[in-house]
Each structure stands twice: as structure tokens, then as C-alpha cells.
Amino acid sequence: MNSTEFSRLMQQYQGLVYTVCFQLVRDPDTAQDLAQETFLAAWTHLERCPPGCEKQWLARIAANKAKDHLKSAYQRRVNLPGDEGMPELPAPGAPPGPPGPEDEVLSSLGYSDLAALVHELREPYLKVSELFFLQERTVEEIALALRRPAKTVRTQLYRARHILQEQIQRKEHGNHGTL
């Protein structure tokens, strides 16, 4: 099979491969990544494809990629205490929910105070916080810029907000209410 034939095969079965991946992982971004990995694996192992069984072969590769992803150490990571019921950041374009207490505190800070607190963060929270709080980038823009899944960026921002809130409380208690 040459590259033109493989391109036709990709166009013909891209919907099937994505659907197989999405049915297992239930995340559109991850499913898209896994679909790309499926076609890359198929291209590198074309000689293993039984003639006339391309559809089944691609579906099996996609299912295996998705299952491997779900079994990976990254996916099995243990949630930290307090992660249960972690709220998601709003989707882009969605109306903002009611501000929480930490949002009110963060918004009451001046830019220089907020920047100082953000720059005290360590990775993986520093870069996402700089982009989100200081440069006002969207989660999707950050995910693209840092080459991280949007869900990972949302989680890191959630945890960064919590850390920032703790920093503010420590400074208020240590400095008798002044920053």
C-alpha cells in the first residue's frame, strides 16, 4: 500500500477510528490524539494488515490504543486529598458561574500583587497560571501553547487557584490583613 492509498484509507475510516477511541475514553481531545496515534501505528505496521480487513484492523488498533491509554500510569494516578468532586472550569463561551470566595479575593488583588503570588508557584502550576491569570488566555489557548490536554490545564488551574488562596490567607494572617 502506498501513501496515496493509505490517505484514502484514513479518510474512509477516520470517523470509525475516532468513534472507537471516544467510546472508550469519553474525552474528545484524548480520542482525537488516540485516533492520530492509531493511524501512525497503522502506517508503521502496514505489512501486518490482512488484505481486505483494513476496517477491522484499524478498529482493533484504535481499541488497543484507547485501552492502553486507560491502563497507563498517568490515568491510574491517585487523586490527591480534596480532589473529589473537583469542579471544572467553565467551558469557553459558557456564561461564568457565580464567583466563589477565592475568585473574589483574586479579583480584588492588584495586578502586581497577583503577579507576585503567581510567580511564587512551582511547575506545573506556574506557566498555566501566568497564561491564565496574567495574560488572560483561555484554557484551550493554554493547552495548545503548552501541548497539554485541556482537561490537564483545567485541573492545574483549579489546584493553582487553591494554592493562591492559601498564599493569600497566609500573608493576611502573617501581615495582619495586609498584603
Backbone bond lengths (Angstrom), bond angles and torsions (degrees), N, CA, C in turn:
res aa  C-N    CA-C-N  psi(-1)  N-CA   C-N-CA  omega(-1)  CA-C   N-CA-C  phi
1 M - - - 1.455 - - 1.534 107.39 -
2 N 1.310 115.66 129.91 1.465 119.50 178.97 1.533 110.09 -93.59
3 S 1.324 116.03 178.72 1.466 120.14 -175.40 1.529 112.69 -66.19
4 T 1.327 117.92 -33.07 1.471 120.72 178.05 1.520 110.25 -66.50
5 E 1.314 116.48 -44.41 1.473 119.90 178.34 1.526 110.69 -64.59
6 F 1.334 116.89 -38.93 1.455 120.13 179.02 1.530 110.43 -66.24
7 S 1.328 117.25 -37.55 1.468 120.77 176.91 1.521 110.86 -61.25
8 R 1.318 116.34 -42.06 1.470 120.16 176.83 1.532 110.45 -62.96
9 L 1.320 115.70 -41.42 1.460 120.88 178.54 1.530 110.47 -61.81
10 M 1.328 116.48 -42.44 1.464 120.42 177.64 1.527 111.47 -61.61
11 Q 1.318 116.57 -46.12 1.466 119.97 -179.49 1.524 110.88 -63.21
12 Q 1.313 115.62 -39.37 1.462 120.07 -177.83 1.525 111.96 -67.42
13 Y 1.341 117.78 -37.93 1.463 120.54 -171.54 1.530 114.67 -113.72
14 Q 1.328 118.13 9.59 1.461 118.70 -178.92 1.532 112.06 -62.64
15 G 1.316 117.49 -37.38 1.465 120.52 177.96 1.521 111.76 -65.15
16 L 1.304 116.95 -42.52 1.467 121.99 178.86 1.525 110.44 -62.78
17 V 1.327 116.56 -47.61 1.465 120.93 -177.93 1.526 110.42 -62.41
18 Y 1.327 117.10 -45.20 1.463 120.19 178.54 1.528 110.66 -61.36
19 T 1.326 117.45 -44.07 1.467 121.79 -178.98 1.520 111.24 -61.55
20 V 1.314 117.24 -43.69 1.465 120.78 178.63 1.529 109.58 -59.55
21 C 1.315 116.15 -46.91 1.469 120.29 -179.88 1.528 111.22 -63.80
22 F 1.326 116.50 -45.49 1.465 120.35 -177.60 1.524 111.66 -64.76
23 Q 1.320 117.26 -38.25 1.470 120.50 179.97 1.529 111.31 -60.50
24 L 1.309 116.51 -29.59 1.457 119.82 -178.93 1.528 113.41 -90.70
25 V 1.325 118.20 -41.61 1.467 119.53 -174.57 1.524 113.66 -95.65
26 R 1.311 118.42 -23.04 1.470 124.08 177.03 1.525 114.26 60.12
27 D 1.322 116.74 29.90 1.455 121.57 176.05 1.522 107.38 -137.92
28 P 1.341 118.25 119.00 1.461 120.16 -174.62 1.528 114.38 -59.89
29 D 1.333 117.25 -40.27 1.460 119.41 -179.32 1.529 111.28 -66.62
30 T 1.311 115.57 -44.27 1.464 119.91 179.13 1.518 110.18 -65.33
31 A 1.327 117.06 -41.03 1.464 120.57 179.24 1.523 110.60 -61.64
32 Q 1.324 117.55 -39.65 1.464 121.34 178.10 1.524 110.45 -63.68
33 D 1.329 116.38 -44.77 1.466 120.22 178.03 1.523 111.28 -61.19
34 L 1.325 116.33 -42.84 1.462 120.48 -179.20 1.528 111.44 -67.95
35 A 1.318 116.98 -34.23 1.467 120.23 176.85 1.528 109.83 -63.52
36 Q 1.326 116.00 -42.11 1.463 119.29 177.55 1.523 111.10 -64.04
37 E 1.333 116.34 -41.89 1.464 120.33 177.19 1.528 110.81 -62.27
38 T 1.330 116.60 -36.11 1.462 121.26 179.14 1.524 110.35 -61.19
39 F 1.325 116.01 -49.13 1.466 118.86 -178.46 1.530 111.53 -68.56
40 L 1.309 117.70 -32.75 1.458 119.96 176.16 1.536 110.05 -65.05
41 A 1.330 116.47 -45.12 1.461 120.45 178.17 1.530 110.93 -63.83
42 A 1.327 116.54 -39.62 1.466 120.39 179.19 1.528 109.91 -63.21
43 W 1.321 116.73 -43.33 1.469 120.49 -179.22 1.523 110.75 -62.91
44 T 1.325 117.32 -40.89 1.462 119.85 -177.17 1.528 112.98 -76.02
45 H 1.336 117.08 -15.22 1.471 120.49 -178.85 1.529 111.53 -126.59
46 L 1.313 116.37 36.96 1.470 121.19 -178.51 1.525 112.92 -55.65
47 E 1.309 116.50 -33.77 1.470 119.79 -176.57 1.523 112.29 -65.49
48 R 1.329 118.21 -17.38 1.464 121.84 -179.77 1.526 113.24 -85.31
49 C 1.324 117.22 -9.94 1.466 120.76 -177.20 1.529 110.23 -77.08
50 P 1.335 116.79 119.40 1.464 118.89 176.28 1.528 109.97 -66.49
51 P 1.313 118.18 135.08 1.468 120.64 -179.76 1.536 111.52 -56.38
52 G 1.333 115.20 131.98 1.465 120.66 178.81 1.520 114.31 83.53
53 C 1.309 118.42 -1.26 1.474 121.80 -177.73 1.527 112.23 -117.00
54 E 1.322 116.45 27.32 1.455 120.58 -175.27 1.529 112.42 -58.88
55 K 1.334 116.79 -42.89 1.465 121.11 -177.26 1.531 110.69 -61.01
56 Q 1.318 116.63 -50.47 1.461 120.99 -179.02 1.529 111.17 -65.32
57 W 1.329 115.89 -38.69 1.451 121.51 -179.23 1.530 110.46 -63.58
58 L 1.328 117.35 -46.57 1.466 121.21 178.88 1.530 111.43 -65.02
59 A 1.331 116.51 -40.39 1.469 120.00 178.94 1.527 110.46 -63.41
60 R 1.305 117.96 -38.68 1.464 121.81 178.99 1.533 110.34 -67.61
61 I 1.324 117.55 -43.10 1.468 120.20 177.33 1.528 109.74 -60.73
62 A 1.333 116.53 -45.01 1.471 120.90 -179.59 1.528 110.76 -60.71
63 A 1.326 116.67 -45.69 1.466 120.56 179.56 1.528 110.44 -62.11
64 N 1.308 117.05 -42.20 1.459 120.07 179.55 1.529 111.80 -66.19
65 K 1.323 116.71 -40.19 1.474 119.96 177.56 1.529 110.51 -61.03
66 A 1.335 116.09 -44.92 1.464 120.50 -179.46 1.531 110.98 -65.62
67 K 1.317 116.90 -42.36 1.475 120.05 178.95 1.524 110.72 -64.82
68 D 1.326 116.61 -41.41 1.470 120.00 177.47 1.523 110.59 -61.18
69 H 1.320 115.66 -41.21 1.467 120.07 178.77 1.531 110.14 -61.23
70 L 1.311 117.06 -44.79 1.461 120.75 -178.38 1.529 111.80 -67.19
71 K 1.316 117.12 -28.64 1.461 121.23 179.91 1.519 113.01 -88.11
72 S 1.319 117.53 -8.43 1.466 120.54 -174.57 1.526 111.09 -64.56
73 A 1.289 115.11 156.27 1.464 121.05 -179.96 1.525 111.01 -59.24
74 Y 1.333 116.65 -35.58 1.458 119.93 179.77 1.524 110.74 -59.84
75 Q 1.309 116.77 -43.31 1.459 120.48 -177.66 1.526 112.19 -74.70
76 R 1.333 117.57 -25.88 1.467 120.49 -178.00 1.515 112.16 -87.84
77 R 1.318 117.49 2.79 1.458 120.17 -175.49 1.528 110.42 -52.97
78 V 1.296 114.45 148.10 1.452 120.84 -178.77 1.521 108.08 -83.41
79 N 1.325 116.09 133.11 1.457 119.35 177.37 1.516 109.43 -69.84
80 L 1.305 115.49 141.41 1.445 120.93 177.05 1.519 109.32 -74.26
81 P 1.329 118.27 153.59 1.464 119.33 176.86 1.518 110.01 -55.71
82 G 1.311 115.46 135.45 1.453 120.81 -179.32 1.509 113.79 94.49
83 D 1.347 118.35 -7.24 1.455 120.91 179.41 1.523 112.60 -79.70
84 E 1.320 117.65 -15.12 1.452 120.06 -178.78 1.517 109.54 -60.96
85 G 1.303 115.92 133.69 1.461 120.47 178.50 1.512 112.98 64.00
86 M 1.326 116.60 30.40 1.449 120.39 -178.62 1.524 110.00 -64.01
87 P 1.319 118.32 124.50 1.461 119.18 -179.72 1.522 110.89 -71.61
88 E 1.310 115.30 146.41 1.466 121.51 177.03 1.520 108.96 -83.59
89 L 1.320 116.72 149.37 1.457 120.11 170.03 1.523 107.39 -69.98
90 P 1.313 118.68 151.94 1.458 119.31 -178.38 1.527 111.14 -63.12
91 A 1.320 114.60 148.30 1.464 120.36 176.80 1.520 108.70 -68.98
92 P 1.336 117.15 154.36 1.459 118.40 179.92 1.520 110.51 -61.29
93 G 1.325 116.09 136.46 1.453 120.41 179.56 1.519 113.43 85.33
94 A 1.342 117.10 -11.84 1.465 119.82 179.27 1.525 108.07 -77.89
95 P 1.342 116.21 146.52 1.459 117.34 178.18 1.528 109.25 -64.94
96 P 1.324 118.23 139.35 1.455 119.68 -178.92 1.517 110.78 -66.14
97 G 1.308 115.60 144.42 1.462 120.56 176.64 1.516 108.90 -76.70
98 P 1.328 115.76 179.08 1.464 118.22 178.97 1.530 109.25 -64.94
99 P 1.332 117.25 139.80 1.464 118.79 -178.59 1.516 111.00 -66.72
100 G 1.319 115.54 137.93 1.452 121.12 175.46 1.516 109.07 -85.53
101 P 1.335 117.18 172.97 1.462 119.18 -178.70 1.522 112.82 -60.29
102 E 1.351 116.52 -37.47 1.468 118.09 -179.85 1.516 111.19 -68.21
103 D 1.347 117.50 -33.59 1.458 120.29 177.63 1.527 110.56 -64.67
104 E 1.335 116.33 -40.26 1.460 119.90 179.77 1.525 110.53 -65.62
105 V 1.331 116.82 -41.16 1.461 120.16 179.22 1.522 109.93 -65.68
106 L 1.349 117.07 -46.36 1.463 120.55 -179.22 1.524 111.25 -62.52
107 S 1.338 116.85 -39.74 1.463 118.73 -178.52 1.531 111.64 -73.52
108 S 1.336 117.97 -21.79 1.462 119.79 179.59 1.535 111.66 -80.15
109 L 1.330 117.46 -15.18 1.458 120.97 178.68 1.522 109.92 -72.84
110 G 1.292 116.07 149.81 1.449 120.20 171.41 1.519 108.95 -75.81
111 Y 1.327 116.08 162.78 1.459 120.56 -178.27 1.526 110.88 -57.92
112 S 1.324 117.41 -44.45 1.467 119.78 -176.64 1.527 111.33 -66.14
113 D 1.349 117.60 -37.62 1.463 120.47 177.16 1.532 110.59 -65.63
114 L 1.328 115.57 -44.39 1.462 120.12 179.52 1.528 109.99 -64.39
115 A 1.330 116.99 -43.32 1.468 120.58 179.59 1.523 110.66 -60.99
116 A 1.321 116.93 -41.12 1.472 120.28 179.43 1.525 110.67 -62.54
117 L 1.331 116.25 -43.04 1.473 119.91 179.10 1.528 110.98 -66.36
118 V 1.316 117.09 -43.04 1.461 120.88 -179.50 1.521 110.05 -61.37
119 H 1.329 117.03 -41.47 1.465 120.20 -177.50 1.525 113.07 -70.79
120 E 1.341 117.56 -10.54 1.467 121.06 174.03 1.522 111.76 -82.14
121 L 1.345 117.11 -14.83 1.457 120.65 -178.97 1.519 110.91 -70.11
122 R 1.336 115.71 153.34 1.462 121.55 174.01 1.520 108.10 -103.56
123 E 1.322 115.28 163.69 1.460 120.01 175.89 1.522 108.68 -66.84
124 P 1.299 118.46 146.75 1.459 128.33 12.73 1.522 113.96 -89.62
125 Y 1.323 117.62 8.41 1.465 120.69 -173.85 1.527 113.54 -87.76
126 L 1.321 117.55 -24.62 1.465 120.43 -174.81 1.523 111.78 -61.22
127 K 1.314 117.90 -56.74 1.473 120.82 -173.35 1.533 111.39 -64.79
128 V 1.348 117.01 -44.30 1.477 118.05 -179.46 1.525 110.50 -64.82
129 S 1.329 117.39 -35.35 1.468 120.62 179.69 1.521 111.54 -70.05
130 E 1.329 116.73 -40.51 1.463 119.47 176.35 1.526 110.31 -58.71
131 L 1.325 115.42 -46.96 1.462 119.38 -177.76 1.531 112.06 -67.44
132 F 1.319 117.15 -38.71 1.465 120.95 -175.40 1.527 111.99 -80.88
133 F 1.334 117.04 -55.06 1.454 120.66 -173.39 1.527 113.19 -80.13
134 L 1.328 116.92 -36.45 1.459 119.13 -173.77 1.524 112.82 -96.54
135 Q 1.340 116.82 -36.73 1.465 119.48 -179.91 1.528 112.60 -101.15
136 E 1.334 116.82 -3.19 1.463 124.21 176.21 1.531 112.36 54.93
137 R 1.328 116.30 42.86 1.465 121.48 175.59 1.519 109.44 -84.06
138 T 1.326 117.38 154.65 1.464 121.56 176.84 1.525 109.22 -79.28
139 V 1.322 115.92 164.71 1.459 121.50 178.14 1.525 109.73 -59.20
140 E 1.317 117.09 -41.97 1.464 120.65 -178.89 1.523 111.67 -65.40
141 E 1.333 116.95 -40.04 1.462 120.26 177.37 1.526 111.09 -63.88
142 I 1.328 116.14 -40.54 1.460 120.84 179.13 1.521 110.38 -65.75
143 A 1.334 116.00 -45.00 1.465 120.20 179.92 1.522 110.62 -58.83
144 L 1.308 116.33 -42.48 1.467 120.77 179.34 1.534 110.81 -66.83
145 A 1.309 116.86 -45.33 1.465 120.89 -178.08 1.527 111.97 -65.18
146 L 1.330 117.08 -38.45 1.464 120.62 -176.64 1.525 113.06 -95.89
147 R 1.330 115.65 -2.91 1.471 121.10 -179.20 1.523 111.20 56.85
148 R 1.330 114.85 47.77 1.460 122.49 177.22 1.517 107.57 -124.50
149 P 1.331 117.87 150.83 1.465 119.20 174.88 1.530 110.37 -61.54
150 A 1.323 116.14 145.60 1.467 120.68 -179.31 1.523 110.98 -58.42
151 K 1.311 116.86 -36.68 1.464 120.66 179.93 1.537 110.52 -63.16
152 T 1.323 117.00 -38.29 1.468 121.44 177.08 1.523 109.82 -64.20
153 V 1.327 116.94 -42.81 1.464 120.91 178.92 1.523 109.83 -62.34
154 R 1.331 117.23 -42.97 1.470 120.36 178.83 1.526 110.59 -60.25
155 T 1.318 117.17 -44.36 1.460 121.34 179.69 1.521 110.59 -63.11
156 Q 1.324 116.82 -44.63 1.456 120.37 -179.62 1.527 110.87 -64.49
157 L 1.316 117.76 -37.87 1.464 120.35 177.41 1.528 111.38 -67.92
158 Y 1.319 116.70 -38.37 1.473 120.39 177.77 1.528 109.37 -60.27
159 R 1.326 115.71 -47.40 1.465 120.03 -178.84 1.525 110.94 -68.67
160 A 1.326 117.67 -37.35 1.460 120.87 178.01 1.525 110.76 -62.43
161 R 1.328 117.07 -41.18 1.473 120.09 177.62 1.521 110.26 -59.57
162 H 1.322 115.53 -42.61 1.464 120.38 -180.00 1.536 110.27 -63.09
163 I 1.315 116.96 -44.28 1.469 121.55 178.80 1.528 110.13 -63.34
164 L 1.325 116.78 -43.85 1.469 120.38 179.16 1.525 111.09 -61.96
165 Q 1.318 115.97 -40.54 1.460 119.92 178.52 1.529 110.05 -62.20
166 E 1.329 116.97 -42.52 1.464 120.37 177.89 1.525 111.16 -63.99
167 Q 1.338 117.40 -39.64 1.467 121.11 178.14 1.531 110.10 -61.04
168 I 1.319 115.98 -43.84 1.467 120.90 -179.25 1.519 109.94 -63.22
169 Q 1.337 116.59 -45.12 1.465 119.90 -179.69 1.526 111.46 -63.14
170 R 1.340 117.42 -41.07 1.465 120.74 178.40 1.525 110.65 -62.82
171 K 1.339 116.31 -43.78 1.467 119.47 -179.39 1.522 111.28 -66.96
172 E 1.338 116.56 -37.96 1.469 119.18 179.09 1.521 110.66 -65.42
173 H 1.337 116.25 -41.80 1.471 119.31 -179.39 1.526 110.94 -72.59
174 G 1.335 116.52 -35.74 1.456 120.36 -178.39 1.523 112.88 -76.40
175 N 1.325 116.03 -28.86 1.471 120.11 -177.94 1.525 112.43 -111.48
176 H 1.302 116.68 21.07 1.466 122.89 178.12 1.516 113.16 53.47
177 G 1.334 115.51 48.28 1.446 120.27 173.28 1.506 115.81 90.26
178 T 1.323 118.77 1.18 1.472 119.27 178.11 1.514 109.45 -111.74
179 L 1.298 114.81 150.65 1.474 119.45 176.24 1.482 110.81 -98.00
